[in-house]
Amino acid sequence: MVVLSLNTVAPAAMHALAASREGRVLGWGPRAGYVQLDSFVLAVNPAGTPLMPNGVTVEVATLPPISGRQTWVDAGLIRTHGLSLVWDPTAPPVWDPRVSSQVVTRETVEARGRAIAEITGRLRLDVHPAALEAGGTLRQGADVLVAAREMLGRGPGLTPEGDDVLAGAVATVRAFGGACGLDPDRWVAPFEELDLDGFTTGLSATLLRLALRGHVIQPVRPLLDLSRQASSSDVEKLLRVGHSTGRAYAAAIAGTAAALAATAPG
């Protein structure tokens, strides 16, 4: 039995791990493991990988192999066949994945979108964030819900490209919407009607629910922080996430920032 300590744990993961329960391993490899805990999918990653809003990281560079799919959760413990992950439940190593709403100007939001677009160049995507726009401004209400339904679950991967675009757009509105005269809670509200479990993967449904609350993967946060410049290294870190996840997020942030600036009064 290999025993490893947690380096970090996201608040949503801590909540999912608070009660004793059984789970099931959905997939496991050296760089990522996924455990189903009811409707929540927990990500387990080694040190040095991007922090996930639904995840924990451990103290080694690669995850050791496991045998079997059954998982048990108890206070300060995740146990599978051959591996136990432990932490102090009275002082868990929690990190903050929340996007902060910022008091900035329309011009700074527009500049951030333009800067990211210039760094990334033309990104090839099957599902483009322009689907959330009409006439260069963001769709709202029933219109944005129709667009989101058409994007949900589209594209390959554990987190389909359309879902990643939606998550990136929601995170951008959470960060910059208020500065552009848009109420983030009101804009996000229609997304609550999406049948996430029926039309996408369990992992993606978990990440989208967290994005609606403003919880995002760690490489997204620097790009949504207007107290610092959008550096090429920050953008490159995001682009390296997943097969198409990073590209989808980067395109969504750039496109949504531009649309928000166009949506702003005046």
C-alpha positions in Angstrom: 0.0 0.0 0.0 1.4 3.4 -1.1 0.5 6.3 1.2 0.8 9.9 -0.2 0.0 13.2 1.4 -2.1 15.9 -0.4 -0.3 19.1 -1.4 -3.5 21.0 -2.3 -7.3 20.4 -2.3 -9.9 22.6 -3.9 -12.9 23.8 -1.7 -15.4 21.9 -3.8 -13.3 18.7 -3.5 -13.0 19.2 0.2 -16.8 19.4 0.4 -17.2 16.2 -1.6 -14.7 14.5 0.7 -16.3 15.6 3.9 -18.6 12.6 4.4 -17.8 8.9 4.4 -18.8 7.4 1.1 -17.8 4.9 -1.6 -16.8 6.0 -5.1 -15.6 4.5 -8.4 -12.4 5.2 -10.4 -13.4 6.4 -13.9 -9.8 6.5 -15.2 -6.3 6.5 -13.9 -2.9 7.2 -15.3 0.5 8.8 -14.3 -0.7 12.3 -14.9 -4.3 12.2 -13.8 -6.9 10.1 -12.0 -10.7 10.6 -11.9 -13.0 9.3 -9.1 -16.8 9.5 -9.3 -18.4 10.5 -6.0 -22.1 10.6 -6.7 -22.5 13.4 -9.2 -19.1 14.9 -8.4 -16.0 13.8 -10.3 -12.8 14.3 -8.3 -9.6 14.9 -10.1 -6.4 13.5 -8.6 -3.2 15.0 -10.1 0.5 14.8 -9.3 2.7 17.8 -8.2 3.5 20.3 -10.9 0.2 19.9 -12.9 -2.4 22.7 -13.2 -4.6 22.9 -10.1 -8.2 21.9 -10.8 -11.3 23.4 -9.1 -12.6 19.9 -8.5 -9.3 18.3 -7.5 -6.5 17.4 -5.2 -2.7 17.2 -5.9 -0.3 14.8 -4.3 3.4 15.0 -3.4 4.9 13.0 -6.2 5.6 13.8 -9.9 3.6 10.8 -11.3 0.7 8.9 -9.8 1.4 5.4 -8.8 -0.6 2.6 -10.4 -3.7 1.2 -8.7 -5.6 -2.0 -9.0 -9.4 -2.1 -9.0 -11.9 0.7 -9.3 -13.6 0.8 -5.9 -12.7 3.9 -3.7 -13.5 4.7 -0.1 -13.6 8.2 1.4 -13.3 9.0 5.1 -12.1 11.9 7.2 -8.6 12.7 5.9 -8.5 9.6 3.7 -9.1 8.6 0.1 -8.3 4.8 -0.3 -8.2 2.7 -3.4 -6.7 -0.7 -4.0 -2.9 -0.1 -3.6 -3.0 3.6 -2.7 -4.1 5.9 0.1 -4.2 9.7 0.0 -4.1 11.4 3.4 -4.4 14.9 4.8 -5.2 16.6 8.1 -8.9 17.1 8.0 -8.6 19.9 10.6 -6.2 21.9 8.5 -6.6 20.8 4.8 -4.2 22.4 2.3 -7.0 24.3 0.5 -6.3 26.6 -2.5 -8.6 29.3 -3.8 -9.9 28.7 -7.4 -12.4 31.6 -7.4 -12.5 34.3 -10.0 -12.8 37.8 -8.5 -15.1 40.4 -9.9 -13.0 43.5 -10.7 -13.6 47.2 -10.6 -12.1 48.1 -14.0 -13.1 50.0 -17.1 -14.5 48.8 -20.4 -11.3 49.9 -22.1 -9.1 47.7 -19.9 -11.4 44.7 -20.5 -11.2 45.3 -24.2 -7.5 45.6 -24.0 -7.2 42.3 -22.1 -9.2 40.4 -24.8 -7.1 42.0 -27.5 -3.8 41.1 -25.8 -4.8 37.5 -25.4 -5.9 37.3 -29.0 -2.7 38.8 -30.2 -0.6 36.3 -28.2 -2.5 33.2 -29.3 -3.1 34.2 -32.9 -5.9 32.4 -34.7 -6.9 29.3 -32.7 -8.5 26.4 -34.5 -11.6 25.3 -32.7 -14.6 23.2 -33.7 -16.8 25.2 -31.3 -16.2 28.9 -31.3 -17.1 31.4 -28.6 -18.7 33.6 -31.3 -21.7 31.3 -30.9 -22.5 33.2 -27.7 -22.5 36.5 -29.5 -25.0 38.4 -31.7 -23.8 41.5 -33.5 -20.6 41.5 -31.6 -22.2 41.7 -28.2 -23.1 38.9 -25.8 -26.4 37.0 -26.1 -28.5 37.1 -23.0 -31.4 35.3 -21.4 -33.2 32.7 -23.6 -30.9 33.5 -26.6 -27.7 32.5 -24.7 -29.4 29.4 -23.3 -30.2 28.3 -26.9 -26.6 28.8 -27.9 -25.3 27.0 -24.8 -27.5 24.0 -25.5 -26.1 23.7 -29.0 -22.5 23.9 -27.7 -22.9 21.5 -24.7 -21.1 18.2 -25.2 -19.7 19.1 -28.6 -16.1 18.1 -29.4 -13.8 15.3 -28.3 -12.3 14.6 -24.9 -13.2 14.1 -21.3 -14.2 17.8 -21.3 -15.7 18.5 -24.8 -14.5 21.6 -26.5 -17.9 23.3 -26.4 -18.0 22.8 -22.6 -14.6 24.4 -22.1 -15.7 27.4 -24.2 -18.8 27.8 -22.1 -16.7 27.5 -18.9 -14.2 30.1 -20.1 -17.0 32.5 -21.1 -18.8 32.2 -17.8 -15.5 32.8 -15.9 -14.8 35.9 -18.0 -18.3 37.3 -17.3 -17.8 36.6 -13.6 -14.6 38.6 -13.7 -15.5 41.5 -16.0 -19.3 41.6 -16.4 -19.9 44.1 -13.6 -17.4 46.5 -15.1 -19.2 46.4 -18.4 -22.7 46.9 -17.0 -23.7 43.3 -17.0 -24.9 41.5 -13.9 -22.9 38.2 -13.9 -25.5 36.3 -11.8 -28.3 37.3 -14.1 -26.3 36.4 -17.2 -25.3 33.0 -15.8 -28.8 32.1 -14.5 -30.1 30.6 -17.8 -27.2 28.1 -17.8 -28.7 26.5 -14.6 -31.3 25.0 -17.0 -28.8 23.0 -18.9 -29.1 19.2 -18.6 -25.4 18.8 -17.9 -25.6 15.1 -16.8 -27.7 14.2 -19.8 -25.5 15.8 -22.5 -21.9 15.8 -21.4 -19.3 13.8 -19.4 -19.4 13.6 -15.7 -16.1 15.4 -15.4 -17.2 18.2 -17.7 -20.5 18.5 -15.9 -18.6 18.9 -12.6 -16.3 21.6 -14.0 -19.2 23.5 -15.6 -21.1 23.6 -12.4 -18.0 25.0 -10.7 -17.5 27.5 -13.4 -21.0 28.8 -12.9 -19.9 29.5 -9.3 -16.7 31.2 -10.5 -14.3 28.3 -9.8 -11.8 27.7 -12.6 -8.6 25.8 -13.4 -5.6 27.6 -12.0 -4.0 28.8 -15.3 -7.2 30.8 -16.1 -6.9 33.0 -13.1 -3.9 35.1 -14.1 -5.5 36.0 -17.4 -8.6 37.3 -15.6 -6.5 39.4 -13.2 -6.3 42.9 -14.6 -3.9 44.0 -11.9 -1.2 42.3 -13.9 -0.4 42.2 -17.6 -1.3 39.2 -19.7 2.1 37.7 -20.4 2.9 35.2 -23.1 4.1 32.7 -20.5 0.7 32.9 -18.7 -1.1 32.3 -22.0 1.3 29.4 -22.9 0.6 27.7 -19.5 -3.1 27.8 -20.3 -2.6 26.5 -23.9 -0.8 23.5 -22.6 -3.8 22.3 -20.6 -5.4 19.2 -22.1 -5.8 18.3 -25.8 -8.0 21.3 -26.6 -9.1 22.6 -23.2 -6.5 25.4 -22.9 -7.1 26.6 -26.5 -10.9 26.7 -25.8 -10.5 28.7 -22.6 -8.1 31.2 -24.2 -10.4 31.8 -27.1 -13.4 32.1 -24.8 -11.6 34.6 -22.6 -10.4 36.8 -25.5 -13.8 36.6 -27.4 -15.9 37.2 -24.3 -13.8 40.1 -23.1 -14.2 41.8 -26.5 -18.0 41.1 -26.5 -18.4 42.4 -23.0 -16.6 45.6 -23.9 -18.9 46.0 -26.9 -21.9 45.3 -24.7 -21.0 48.0 -22.1 -23.1 51.1 -22.1 -21.4 54.0 -24.1 
